[in-house]
Amino acid sequence: MAKIQLPAHIDNLRTLIQFVSTFAKEKGFAQKRIQEIELALEEALVNIAKYAYPDKNNGEVEVRCKMENDNRLVIEILDVGVPFDIRYFSEIDLNVNMVDRKIGGLGIFLIREMVDEVQYRRDKGNNILTFIVHKSD
């Protein structure tokens, strides 16, 4: 398993995403899949940086990557911020006019579209958001 831990700041976004992109590339993922992974990661990491630590500026985020069965990339994003279970955020209705649509949720929609599976658990004060991405889609 490869991992990186940095302060949960927007300034570290590129480093965290590049860490996962490099891992995926080394494991033989196609560029299109890597771009989808990057988009999903960006959405998740921006939300952590903006909302996970409302009372302090020194929260951390850890990103872990591992391969399963040479075909599944498992990405875990850990933080000790405010609990937020992405799975319970309701689907947005893309048929509703953008002006009439509730604010928020588009990033979660994109995450669900870009990765094959999204999991969440809270363990010993940690939010653990897991993305599972298959090499070929």
MOWOUR-V490569 format. One line per field, one symbol per residue. ss: DSSP state (A for helix, B for strand, O for the rest). psi: psi as a letter, one per 20 degrees, with the letter a starting at -180 (. if undefined). burial: # if it has 24 or more other C-alpha atoms within 12 Angstrom, else .. A space follows every 50 residues. Layout:
BEGIN
ss->???
psi->???
burial->???
END
This chain:
BEGIN
ss->OBBBBBBOOAAAAAAAAAAAAAAAAAOOOOAAAAAAAAAAAAAAAAAAAA AAOOOOOOOBBBBBBBBBOOOBBBBBBBBOOOOOOAAAOOOOOOOOOOOO OOOOOAAAAAAAAAOOBBBBBBBOOBBBBBBBBBOOO
psi->pqqqprqmqhhjggggghggggggghjjqqhghghggggggggghghghh ihmhiqjkqqpppqpqqpkjippoppoprkappoohhjpqqqoiipphhi qqqrihghggghhhqhqpqqqpoljppopppppqgq.
burial->...#######.##.###.######..#.#...################## .##.....#########....##########.##.#.............. .....#######.########....##########..
END
